[in-house]
């Protein structure tokens, strides 16, 4: 086995490459729960924008 010299050069990022902050992300949507007088309620909540998406409903 013979080792040959290897040259390496760094390149700047391509001008069309997206910054990480430019990439759209999927919203973080999940259920929020609370108990009132022993009854469990839930609503869909967008944790990315901190806004409720539905009204409170009794969990079936």
PQR file with spaces between the fields and no chain letter, atoms N, CA, C, O and H, PARSE charges and radii, in Angstrom:
ATOM       1  N    UNK     1       0.848   -1.175    0.000 -0.4000 1.5000
ATOM       2  CA   UNK     1       0.000    0.000    0.000 -0.0000 2.0000
ATOM       3  C    UNK     1       0.892    1.237    0.000  0.5500 1.7000
ATOM       4  O    UNK     1       1.798    1.354    0.825 -0.5500 1.4000
ATOM       5  N    UNK     2       0.640    2.137   -0.906 -0.4000 1.5000
ATOM       6  CA   UNK     2       1.437    3.349   -1.044 -0.0000 2.0000
ATOM       7  C    UNK     2       0.562    4.544   -0.696  0.5500 1.7000
ATOM       8  O    UNK     2      -0.547    4.677   -1.213 -0.5500 1.4000
ATOM       9  H    UNK     2      -0.096    2.042   -1.576  0.4000 1.0000
ATOM      10  N    UNK     3       1.061    5.421    0.186 -0.4000 1.5000
ATOM      11  CA   UNK     3       0.319    6.617    0.570 -0.0000 2.0000
ATOM      12  C    UNK     3       0.711    7.762   -0.345  0.5500 1.7000
ATOM      13  O    UNK     3       1.896    8.017   -0.561 -0.5500 1.4000
ATOM      14  H    UNK     3       1.962    5.314    0.606  0.4000 1.0000
ATOM      15  N    UNK     4      -0.273    8.444   -0.875 -0.4000 1.5000
ATOM      16  CA   UNK     4      -0.008    9.587   -1.744 -0.0000 2.0000
ATOM      17  C    UNK     4      -0.422   10.857   -1.018  0.5500 1.7000
ATOM      18  O    UNK     4      -1.371   10.837   -0.235 -0.5500 1.4000
ATOM      19  H    UNK     4      -1.236    8.237   -0.699  0.4000 1.0000
ATOM      20  N    UNK     5       0.279   11.966   -1.266 -0.4000 1.5000
ATOM      21  CA   UNK     5      -0.106   13.224   -0.634 -0.0000 2.0000
ATOM      22  C    UNK     5      -1.488   13.662   -1.108  0.5500 1.7000
ATOM      23  O    UNK     5      -1.873   13.431   -2.255 -0.5500 1.4000
ATOM      24  H    UNK     5       1.050   11.982   -1.902  0.4000 1.0000
ATOM      25  N    UNK     6      -2.208   14.284   -0.219 -0.4000 1.5000
ATOM      26  CA   UNK     6      -3.576   14.717   -0.520 -0.0000 2.0000
ATOM      27  C    UNK     6      -3.700   16.184   -0.160  0.5500 1.7000
ATOM      28  O    UNK     6      -3.333   16.585    0.945 -0.5500 1.4000
ATOM      29  H    UNK     6      -1.896   14.472    0.712  0.4000 1.0000
ATOM      30  N    UNK     7      -4.209   16.982   -1.071 -0.4000 1.5000
ATOM      31  CA   UNK     7      -4.412   18.398   -0.764 -0.0000 2.0000
ATOM      32  C    UNK     7      -5.898   18.647   -0.542  0.5500 1.7000
ATOM      33  O    UNK     7      -6.742   18.100   -1.252 -0.5500 1.4000
ATOM      34  H    UNK     7      -4.507   16.656   -1.968  0.4000 1.0000
ATOM      35  N    UNK     8      -6.206   19.470    0.441 -0.4000 1.5000
ATOM      36  CA   UNK     8      -7.589   19.774    0.798 -0.0000 2.0000
ATOM      37  C    UNK     8      -7.746   21.284    0.825  0.5500 1.7000
ATOM      38  O    UNK     8      -6.892   21.987    1.367 -0.5500 1.4000
ATOM      39  H    UNK     8      -5.520   19.914    1.017  0.4000 1.0000
ATOM      40  N    UNK     9      -8.826   21.790    0.247 -0.4000 1.5000
ATOM      41  CA   UNK     9      -9.086   23.228    0.240 -0.0000 2.0000
ATOM      42  C    UNK     9     -10.491   23.477    0.778  0.5500 1.7000
ATOM      43  O    UNK     9     -11.434   22.774    0.412 -0.5500 1.4000
ATOM      44  H    UNK     9      -9.520   21.219   -0.193  0.4000 1.0000
ATOM      45  N    UNK    10     -10.628   24.461    1.631 -0.4000 1.5000
ATOM      46  CA   UNK    10     -11.945   24.813    2.176 -0.0000 2.0000
ATOM      47  C    UNK    10     -12.681   25.692    1.177  0.5500 1.7000
ATOM      48  O    UNK    10     -12.077   26.521    0.496 -0.5500 1.4000
ATOM      49  H    UNK    10      -9.863   25.032    1.928  0.4000 1.0000
ATOM      50  N    UNK    11     -13.983   25.502    1.100 -0.4000 1.5000
ATOM      51  CA   UNK    11     -14.797   26.299    0.184 -0.0000 2.0000
ATOM      52  C    UNK    11     -15.808   27.105    0.986  0.5500 1.7000
ATOM      53  O    UNK    11     -16.270   26.671    2.041 -0.5500 1.4000
ATOM      54  H    UNK    11     -14.474   24.828    1.654  0.4000 1.0000
ATOM      55  N    UNK    12     -16.138   28.254    0.485 -0.4000 1.5000
ATOM      56  CA   UNK    12     -17.188   29.048    1.128 -0.0000 2.0000
ATOM      57  C    UNK    12     -18.531   28.461    0.731  0.5500 1.7000
ATOM      58  O    UNK    12     -18.637   27.819   -0.314 -0.5500 1.4000
ATOM      59  H    UNK    12     -15.763   28.607   -0.373  0.4000 1.0000
ATOM      60  N    UNK    13     -19.569   28.671    1.554 -0.4000 1.5000
ATOM      61  CA   UNK    13     -20.886   28.103    1.225 -0.0000 2.0000
ATOM      62  C    UNK    13     -21.429   28.690   -0.072  0.5500 1.7000
ATOM      63  O    UNK    13     -21.146   29.835   -0.423 -0.5500 1.4000
ATOM      64  H    UNK    13     -19.482   29.193    2.403  0.4000 1.0000
ATOM      65  N    UNK    14     -22.203   27.892   -0.763 -0.4000 1.5000
ATOM      66  CA   UNK    14     -22.806   28.343   -2.018 -0.0000 2.0000
ATOM      67  C    UNK    14     -23.750   29.506   -1.747  0.5500 1.7000
ATOM      68  O    UNK    14     -24.403   29.537   -0.705 -0.5500 1.4000
ATOM      69  H    UNK    14     -22.433   26.961   -0.478  0.4000 1.0000
ATOM      70  N    UNK    15     -23.831   30.458   -2.662 -0.4000 1.5000
ATOM      71  CA   UNK    15     -24.688   31.626   -2.441 -0.0000 2.0000
ATOM      72  C    UNK    15     -26.171   31.277   -2.346  0.5500 1.7000
ATOM      73  O    UNK    15     -26.944   32.033   -1.757 -0.5500 1.4000
ATOM      74  H    UNK    15     -23.300   30.433   -3.509  0.4000 1.0000
ATOM      75  N    UNK    16     -26.576   30.150   -2.913 -0.4000 1.5000
ATOM      76  CA   UNK    16     -27.973   29.741   -2.881 -0.0000 2.0000
ATOM      77  C    UNK    16     -28.303   28.886   -1.662  0.5500 1.7000
ATOM      78  O    UNK    16     -29.461   28.517   -1.469 -0.5500 1.4000
ATOM      79  H    UNK    16     -25.948   29.536   -3.391  0.4000 1.0000
ATOM      80  N    UNK    17     -27.324   28.570   -0.848 -0.4000 1.5000
ATOM      81  CA   UNK    17     -27.562   27.745    0.341 -0.0000 2.0000
ATOM      82  C    UNK    17     -28.414   28.520    1.347  0.5500 1.7000
ATOM      83  O    UNK    17     -28.185   29.707    1.581 -0.5500 1.4000
ATOM      84  H    UNK    17     -26.383   28.870   -1.004  0.4000 1.0000
ATOM      85  N    UNK    18     -29.386   27.846    1.932 -0.4000 1.5000
ATOM      86  CA   UNK    18     -30.278   28.487    2.900 -0.0000 2.0000
ATOM      87  C    UNK    18     -29.644   28.537    4.276  0.5500 1.7000
ATOM      88  O    UNK    18     -28.983   27.589    4.701 -0.5500 1.4000
ATOM      89  H    UNK    18     -29.572   26.882    1.743  0.4000 1.0000
ATOM      90  N    UNK    19     -29.842   29.614    4.949 -0.4000 1.5000
ATOM      91  CA   UNK    19     -29.442   29.703    6.342 -0.0000 2.0000
ATOM      92  C    UNK    19     -30.386   28.827    7.151  0.5500 1.7000
ATOM      93  O    UNK    19     -31.525   28.608    6.738 -0.5500 1.4000
ATOM      94  H    UNK    19     -30.379   30.384    4.604  0.4000 1.0000
ATOM      95  N    UNK    20     -29.943   28.331    8.275 -0.4000 1.5000
ATOM      96  CA   UNK    20     -30.782   27.486    9.113 -0.0000 2.0000
ATOM      97  C    UNK    20     -32.035   28.223    9.552  0.5500 1.7000
ATOM      98  O    UNK    20     -33.095   27.609    9.676 -0.5500 1.4000
ATOM      99  H    UNK    20     -29.018   28.508    8.610  0.4000 1.0000
ATOM     100  N    UNK    21     -31.939   29.531    9.790 -0.4000 1.5000
ATOM     101  CA   UNK    21     -33.096   30.307   10.236 -0.0000 2.0000
ATOM     102  C    UNK    21     -34.086   30.546    9.100  0.5500 1.7000
ATOM     103  O    UNK    21     -35.230   30.918    9.363 -0.5500 1.4000
ATOM     104  H    UNK    21     -31.078   30.030    9.689  0.4000 1.0000
ATOM     105  N    UNK    22     -33.677   30.342    7.832 -0.4000 1.5000
ATOM     106  CA   UNK    22     -34.563   30.565    6.689 -0.0000 2.0000
ATOM     107  C    UNK    22     -35.445   29.352    6.386  0.5500 1.7000
ATOM     108  O    UNK    22     -36.372   29.445    5.582 -0.5500 1.4000
ATOM     109  H    UNK    22     -32.748   30.040    7.619  0.4000 1.0000
ATOM     110  N    UNK    23     -35.164   28.231    7.019 -0.4000 1.5000
ATOM     111  CA   UNK    23     -35.906   27.010    6.734 -0.0000 2.0000
ATOM     112  C    UNK    23     -37.209   27.027    7.522  0.5500 1.7000
ATOM     113  O    UNK    23     -37.209   27.268    8.729 -0.5500 1.4000
ATOM     114  H    UNK    23     -34.411   28.155    7.672  0.4000 1.0000
ATOM     115  N    UNK    24     -38.334   26.766    6.826 -0.4000 1.5000
ATOM     116  CA   UNK    24     -39.617   26.713    7.521 -0.0000 2.0000
ATOM     117  C    UNK    24     -39.684   25.443    8.346  0.5500 1.7000
ATOM     118  O    UNK    24     -39.226   24.380    7.926 -0.5500 1.4000
ATOM     119  H    UNK    24     -38.334   26.570    5.845  0.4000 1.0000
ATOM     120  N    UNK    25     -40.259   25.574    9.517 -0.4000 1.5000
ATOM     121  CA   UNK    25     -40.369   24.427   10.402 -0.0000 2.0000
ATOM     122  C    UNK    25     -41.839   24.097   10.643  0.5500 1.7000
ATOM     123  O    UNK    25     -42.709   24.964   10.562 -0.5500 1.4000
ATOM     124  H    UNK    25     -40.631   26.437    9.858  0.4000 1.0000
ATOM     125  N    UNK    26     -42.089   22.847   10.936 -0.4000 1.5000
ATOM     126  CA   UNK    26     -43.424   22.372   11.245 -0.0000 2.0000
ATOM     127  C    UNK    26     -43.843   22.941   12.591  0.5500 1.7000
ATOM     128  O    UNK    26     -43.068   22.884   13.546 -0.5500 1.4000
ATOM     129  H    UNK    26     -41.382   22.143   11.003  0.4000 1.0000
ATOM     130  N    UNK    27     -45.057   23.493   12.693 -0.4000 1.5000
ATOM     131  CA   UNK    27     -45.500   24.032   13.985 -0.0000 2.0000
ATOM     132  C    UNK    27     -45.626   22.926   15.036  0.5500 1.7000
ATOM     133  O    UNK    27     -45.956   21.784   14.718 -0.5500 1.4000
ATOM     134  H    UNK    27     -45.686   23.539   11.918  0.4000 1.0000
ATOM     135  N    UNK    28     -45.359   23.283   16.275 -0.4000 1.5000
ATOM     136  CA   UNK    28     -45.432   22.346   17.400 -0.0000 2.0000
ATOM     137  C    UNK    28     -46.844   22.399   17.973  0.5500 1.7000
ATOM     138  O    UNK    28     -47.139   23.233   18.829 -0.5500 1.4000
ATOM     139  H    UNK    28     -45.091   24.211   16.534  0.4000 1.0000
ATOM     140  N    UNK    29     -47.717   21.508   17.499 -0.4000 1.5000
ATOM     141  CA   UNK    29     -49.121   21.484   17.911 -0.0000 2.0000
ATOM     142  C    UNK    29     -49.386   20.214   18.705  0.5500 1.7000
ATOM     143  O    UNK    29     -49.047   19.111   18.275 -0.5500 1.4000
ATOM     144  H    UNK    29     -47.477   20.831   16.803  0.4000 1.0000
ATOM     145  N    UNK    30     -50.001   20.389   19.879 -0.4000 1.5000
ATOM     146  CA   UNK    30     -50.289   19.242   20.733 -0.0000 2.0000
ATOM     147  C    UNK    30     -51.474   19.591   21.629  0.5500 1.7000
ATOM     148  O    UNK    30     -51.926   20.736   21.662 -0.5500 1.4000
ATOM     149  H    UNK    30     -50.276   21.284   20.229  0.4000 1.0000
ATOM     150  N    UNK    31     -51.966   18.597   22.349 -0.4000 1.5000
ATOM     151  CA   UNK    31     -53.085   18.819   23.258 -0.0000 2.0000
ATOM     152  C    UNK    31     -52.608   19.486   24.542  0.5500 1.7000
ATOM     153  O    UNK    31     -51.504   19.229   25.022 -0.5500 1.4000
ATOM     154  H    UNK    31     -51.599   17.667   22.323  0.4000 1.0000
ATOM     155  N    UNK    32     -53.459   20.343   25.085 -0.4000 1.5000
ATOM     156  CA   UNK    32     -53.279   20.920   26.416 -0.0000 2.0000
ATOM     157  C    UNK    32     -54.416   20.365   27.273  0.5500 1.7000
ATOM     158  O    UNK    32     -55.555   20.287   26.813 -0.5500 1.4000
ATOM     159  H    UNK    32     -54.356   20.551   24.695  0.4000 1.0000
ATOM     160  N    UNK    33     -54.121   19.984   28.498 -0.4000 1.5000
ATOM     161  CA   UNK    33     -55.128   19.377   29.371 -0.0000 2.0000
ATOM     162  C    UNK    33     -55.287   20.188   30.646  0.5500 1.7000
ATOM     163  O    UNK    33     -54.353   20.843   31.108 -0.5500 1.4000
ATOM     164  H    UNK    33     -53.195   20.047   28.872  0.4000 1.0000
ATOM     165  N    UNK    34     -56.516   20.129   31.216 -0.4000 1.5000
ATOM     166  CA   UNK    34     -56.762   20.692   32.549 -0.0000 2.0000
ATOM     167  C    UNK    34     -57.938   19.961   33.162  0.5500 1.7000
ATOM     168  O    UNK    34     -58.789   19.421   32.456 -0.5500 1.4000
ATOM     169  H    UNK    34     -57.275   19.598   30.841  0.4000 1.0000
ATOM     170  N    UNK    35     -57.977   19.950   34.501 -0.4000 1.5000
ATOM     171  CA   UNK    35     -59.055   19.292   35.237 -0.0000 2.0000
ATOM     172  C    UNK    35     -59.842   20.363   35.975  0.5500 1.7000
ATOM     173  O    UNK    35     -59.275   21.170   36.711 -0.5500 1.4000
ATOM     174  H    UNK    35     -57.286   20.389   35.075  0.4000 1.0000
ATOM     175  N    UNK    36     -61.169   20.360   35.770 -0.4000 1.5000
ATOM     176  CA   UNK    36     -62.065   21.281   36.473 -0.0000 2.0000
ATOM     177  C    UNK    36     -63.140   20.438   37.144  0.5500 1.7000
ATOM     178  O    UNK    36     -63.874   19.708   36.478 -0.5500 1.4000
ATOM     179  H    UNK    36     -61.630   19.704   35.173  0.4000 1.0000
ATOM     180  N    UNK    37     -63.228   20.543   38.462 -0.4000 1.5000
ATOM     181  CA   UNK    37     -64.211   19.785   39.252 -0.0000 2.0000
ATOM     182  C    UNK    37     -64.182   18.293   38.927  0.5500 1.7000
ATOM     183  O    UNK    37     -65.230   17.655   38.828 -0.5500 1.4000
ATOM     184  H    UNK    37     -62.632   21.136   39.003  0.4000 1.0000
ATOM     185  N    UNK    38     -62.985   17.740   38.762 -0.4000 1.5000
ATOM     186  CA   UNK    38     -62.839   16.315   38.513 -0.0000 2.0000
ATOM     187  C    UNK    38     -63.102   15.891   37.078  0.5500 1.7000
ATOM     188  O    UNK    38     -63.080   14.696   36.783 -0.5500 1.4000
ATOM     189  H    UNK    38     -62.134   18.258   38.843  0.4000 1.0000
ATOM     190  N    UNK    39     -63.349   16.833   36.181 -0.4000 1.5000
ATOM     191  CA   UNK    39     -63.611   16.512   34.775 -0.0000 2.0000
ATOM     192  C    UNK    39     -62.395   16.949   33.952  0.5500 1.7000
ATOM     193  O    UNK    39     -61.919   18.077   34.085 -0.5500 1.4000
ATOM     194  H    UNK    39     -63.367   17.804   36.421  0.4000 1.0000
ATOM     195  N    UNK    40     -61.897   16.042   33.099 -0.4000 1.5000
ATOM     196  CA   UNK    40     -60.718   16.315   32.279 -0.0000 2.0000
ATOM     197  C    UNK    40     -61.130   17.002   30.974  0.5500 1.7000
ATOM     198  O    UNK    40     -61.997   16.512   30.252 -0.5500 1.4000
ATOM     199  H    UNK    40     -62.284   15.126   32.991  0.4000 1.0000
ATOM     200  N    UNK    41     -60.497   18.142   30.683 -0.4000 1.5000
ATOM     201  CA   UNK    41     -60.739   18.899   29.456 -0.0000 2.0000
ATOM     202  C    UNK    41     -59.456   18.954   28.644  0.5500 1.7000
ATOM     203  O    UNK    41     -58.358   18.814   29.183 -0.5500 1.4000
ATOM     204  H    UNK    41     -59.793   18.540   31.270  0.4000 1.0000
ATOM     205  N    UNK    42     -59.610   19.161   27.331 -0.4000 1.5000
ATOM     206  CA   UNK    42     -58.446   19.306   26.458 -0.0000 2.0000
ATOM     207  C    UNK    42     -58.755   20.321   25.360  0.5500 1.7000
ATOM     208  O    UNK    42     -59.913   20.614   25.065 -0.5500 1.4000
ATOM     209  H    UNK    42     -60.502   19.275   26.894  0.4000 1.0000
ATOM     210  N    UNK    43     -57.684   20.848   24.762 -0.4000 1.5000
ATOM     211  CA   UNK    43     -57.799   21.703   23.575 -0.0000 2.0000
ATOM     212  C    UNK    43     -56.500   21.588   22.794  0.5500 1.7000
ATOM     213  O    UNK    43     -55.437   21.327   23.358 -0.5500 1.4000
ATOM     214  H    UNK    43     -56.743   20.609   25.001  0.4000 1.0000
ATOM     215  N    UNK    44     -56.604   21.786   21.485 -0.4000 1.5000
ATOM     216  CA   UNK    44     -55.392   21.808   20.668 -0.0000 2.0000
ATOM     217  C    UNK    44     -54.707   23.144   20.866  0.5500 1.7000
ATOM     218  O    UNK    44     -55.356   24.189   20.898 -0.5500 1.4000
ATOM     219  H    UNK    44     -57.467   21.997   21.026  0.4000 1.0000
ATOM     220  N    UNK    45     -53.379   23.100   20.999 -0.4000 1.5000
ATOM     221  CA   UNK    45     -52.612   24.305   21.299 -0.0000 2.0000
ATOM     222  C    UNK    45     -51.364   24.331   20.428  0.5500 1.7000
ATOM     223  O    UNK    45     -50.665   23.326   20.298 -0.5500 1.4000
ATOM     224  H    UNK    45     -52.852   22.251   20.973  0.4000 1.0000
ATOM     225  N    UNK    46     -51.089   25.488   19.835 -0.4000 1.5000
ATOM     226  CA   UNK    46     -49.893   25.670   19.037 -0.0000 2.0000
ATOM     227  C    UNK    46     -48.801   26.227   19.947  0.5500 1.7000
ATOM     228  O    UNK    46     -48.824   27.408   20.294 -0.5500 1.4000
ATOM     229  H    UNK    46     -51.657   26.304   19.940  0.4000 1.0000
ATOM     230  N    UNK    47     -47.848   25.385   20.332 -0.4000 1.5000
ATOM     231  CA   UNK    47     -46.785   25.796   21.240 -0.0000 2.0000
ATOM     232  C    UNK    47     -45.752   26.693   20.548  0.5500 1.7000
ATOM     233  O    UNK    47     -44.995   27.393   21.220 -0.5500 1.4000
ATOM     234  H    UNK    47     -47.829   24.426   20.051  0.4000 1.0000
ATOM     235  N    UNK    48     -45.717   26.677   19.213 -0.4000 1.5000
ATOM     236  CA   UNK    48     -44.791   27.546   18.483 -0.0000 2.0000
ATOM     237  C    UNK    48     -45.207   29.008   18.602  0.5500 1.7000
ATOM     238  O    UNK    48     -44.373   29.884   18.830 -0.5500 1.4000
ATOM     239  H    UNK    48     -46.332   26.108   18.667  0.4000 1.0000
ATOM     240  N    UNK    49     -46.510   29.263   18.445 -0.4000 1.5000
ATOM     241  CA   UNK    49     -47.017   30.638   18.503 -0.0000 2.0000
ATOM     242  C    UNK    49     -47.705   30.947   19.827  0.5500 1.7000
ATOM     243  O    UNK    49     -48.130   32.078   20.064 -0.5500 1.4000
ATOM     244  H    UNK    49     -47.187   28.551   18.260  0.4000 1.0000
ATOM     245  N    UNK    50     -47.813   29.931   20.694 -0.4000 1.5000
ATOM     246  CA   UNK    50     -48.453   30.069   22.007 -0.0000 2.0000
ATOM     247  C    UNK    50     -49.897   30.558   21.889  0.5500 1.7000
ATOM     248  O    UNK    50     -50.317   31.483   22.586 -0.5500 1.4000
ATOM     249  H    UNK    50     -47.467   29.012   20.501  0.4000 1.0000
ATOM     250  N    UNK    51     -50.649   29.912   20.986 -0.4000 1.5000
ATOM     251  CA   UNK    51     -52.055   30.261   20.794 -0.0000 2.0000
ATOM     252  C    UNK    51     -52.909   28.995   20.774  0.5500 1.7000
ATOM     253  O    UNK    51     -52.499   27.976   20.220 -0.5500 1.4000
ATOM     254  H    UNK    51     -50.308   29.161   20.420  0.4000 1.0000
ATOM     255  N    UNK    52     -54.108   29.061   21.384 -0.4000 1.5000
ATOM     256  CA   UNK    52     -55.011   27.911   21.320 -0.0000 2.0000
ATOM     257  C    UNK    52     -55.633   27.808   19.928  0.5500 1.7000
ATOM     258  O    UNK    52     -55.903   28.819   19.281 -0.5500 1.4000
ATOM     259  H    UNK    52     -54.441   29.889   21.834  0.4000 1.0000
ATOM     260  N    UNK    53     -55.856   26.572   19.478 -0.4000 1.5000
ATOM     261  CA   UNK    53     -56.451   26.344   18.167 -0.0000 2.0000
ATOM     262  C    UNK    53     -57.912   25.907   18.261  0.5500 1.7000
ATOM     263  O    UNK    53     -58.669   26.050   17.301 -0.5500 1.4000
ATOM     264  H    UNK    53     -55.636   25.750   20.003  0.4000 1.0000
ATOM     265  N    UNK    54     -58.303   25.375   19.414 -0.4000 1.5000
ATOM     266  CA   UNK    54     -59.693   24.953   19.623 -0.0000 2.0000
ATOM     267  C    UNK    54     -60.151   25.410   20.997  0.5500 1.7000
ATOM     268  O    UNK    54     -59.349   25.849   21.821 -0.5500 1.4000
ATOM     269  H    UNK    54     -57.687   25.258   20.194  0.4000 1.0000
ATOM     270  N    UNK    55     -61.463   25.299   21.235 -0.4000 1.5000
ATOM     271  CA   UNK    55     -62.016   25.575   22.545 -0.0000 2.0000
ATOM     272  C    UNK    55     -61.807   24.337   23.437  0.5500 1.7000
ATOM     273  O    UNK    55     -61.510   23.244   22.954 -0.5500 1.4000
ATOM     274  H    UNK    55     -62.115   24.943   20.566  0.4000 1.0000
ATOM     275  N    UNK    56     -61.971   24.545   24.745 -0.4000 1.5000
ATOM     276  CA   UNK    56     -61.868   23.417   25.684 -0.0000 2.0000
ATOM     277  C    UNK    56     -63.015   22.462   25.422  0.5500 1.7000
ATOM     278  O    UNK    56     -64.146   22.897   25.204 -0.5500 1.4000
ATOM     279  H    UNK    56     -62.212   25.433   25.138  0.4000 1.0000
ATOM     280  N    UNK    57     -62.740   21.165   25.442 -0.4000 1.5000
ATOM     281  CA   UNK    57     -63.760   20.128   25.280 -0.0000 2.0000
ATOM     282  C    UNK    57     -63.503   19.037   26.305  0.5500 1.7000
ATOM     283  O    UNK    57     -62.369   18.829   26.734 -0.5500 1.4000
ATOM     284  H    UNK    57     -61.822   20.812   25.619  0.4000 1.0000
ATOM     285  N    UNK    58     -64.567   18.341   26.693 -0.4000 1.5000
ATOM     286  CA   UNK    58     -64.422   17.232   27.627 -0.0000 2.0000
ATOM     287  C    UNK    58     -63.752   16.071   26.900  0.5500 1.7000
ATOM     288  O    UNK    58     -64.113   15.738   25.771 -0.5500 1.4000
ATOM     289  H    UNK    58     -65.488   18.510   26.344  0.4000 1.0000
ATOM     290  N    UNK    59     -62.772   15.460   27.561 -0.4000 1.5000
ATOM     291  CA   UNK    59     -62.062   14.328   26.955 -0.0000 2.0000
ATOM     292  C    UNK    59     -63.000   13.134   26.962  0.5500 1.7000
ATOM     293  O    UNK    59     -63.508   12.750   28.016 -0.5500 1.4000
ATOM     294  H    UNK    59     -62.478   15.730   28.478  0.4000 1.0000
ATOM     295  N    UNK    60     -63.236   12.539   25.789 -0.4000 1.5000
ATOM     296  CA   UNK    60     -64.150   11.373   25.723 -0.0000 2.0000
ATOM     297  C    UNK    60     -63.583   10.139   26.390  0.5500 1.7000
ATOM     298  O    UNK    60     -64.234    9.094   26.411 -0.5500 1.4000
ATOM     299  H    UNK    60     -62.823   12.850   24.933  0.4000 1.0000
